[in-house]
């Protein structure tokens, strides 16, 4: 196919696909950090399991 100073539909769809993947990874990363900020490790339980092994 000959290009006449423009984008093909295939190029535009591929770019949209890449942008959607990047956006979803960014949103998932932010959501993961937001959810895990309130998680605390119970040190007594962790130390107990560590010393019994």
C-alpha positions as CSV (number, residue, x, y, z in Angstrom):
1,X,0.0,0.0,0.0
2,X,1.2,3.5,-0.9
3,X,1.3,6.1,1.8
4,X,0.4,9.7,0.9
5,X,1.8,11.7,3.9
6,X,-0.6,10.2,6.4
7,X,-1.3,7.3,8.6
8,X,-2.8,4.0,7.7
9,X,-5.7,2.7,9.7
10,X,-3.5,-0.2,10.8
11,X,-0.9,2.3,12.2
12,X,-3.5,4.2,14.0
13,X,-5.0,1.1,15.6
14,X,-1.6,-0.2,16.6
15,X,-0.8,3.2,18.3
16,X,-4.1,3.1,20.1
17,X,-3.5,-0.4,21.3
18,X,0.0,0.5,22.6
19,X,-1.5,3.6,24.3
20,X,-4.2,1.5,25.9
21,X,-1.7,-1.0,27.2
22,X,0.5,1.7,28.7
23,X,-2.5,3.4,30.3
24,X,-3.8,0.2,31.8
25,X,-0.3,-0.6,33.2
26,X,-0.1,2.8,34.8
27,X,-3.5,2.7,36.3
28,X,-2.9,-0.8,37.6
29,X,0.4,0.3,39.2
30,X,-1.3,3.3,40.9
31,X,-4.1,1.1,42.1
32,X,-1.7,-1.5,43.5
33,X,0.3,1.2,45.4
34,X,-3.0,2.7,46.7
35,X,-4.3,-0.6,48.0
36,X,-1.0,-1.8,49.5
37,X,-0.3,1.5,51.4
38,X,-2.4,0.3,54.3
39,X,-1.0,-3.2,54.5
40,X,1.3,-3.8,57.5
41,X,3.4,-6.8,58.2
42,X,2.9,-8.3,61.5
43,X,6.5,-8.6,62.8
44,X,5.7,-11.1,65.6
45,X,4.1,-13.6,63.2
46,X,6.9,-13.1,60.6
47,X,9.6,-13.5,63.3
48,X,7.9,-16.6,64.7
49,X,7.8,-18.3,61.3
50,X,11.3,-17.3,60.6
51,X,12.7,-18.8,63.8
52,X,10.8,-22.0,63.6
53,X,12.2,-22.9,60.2
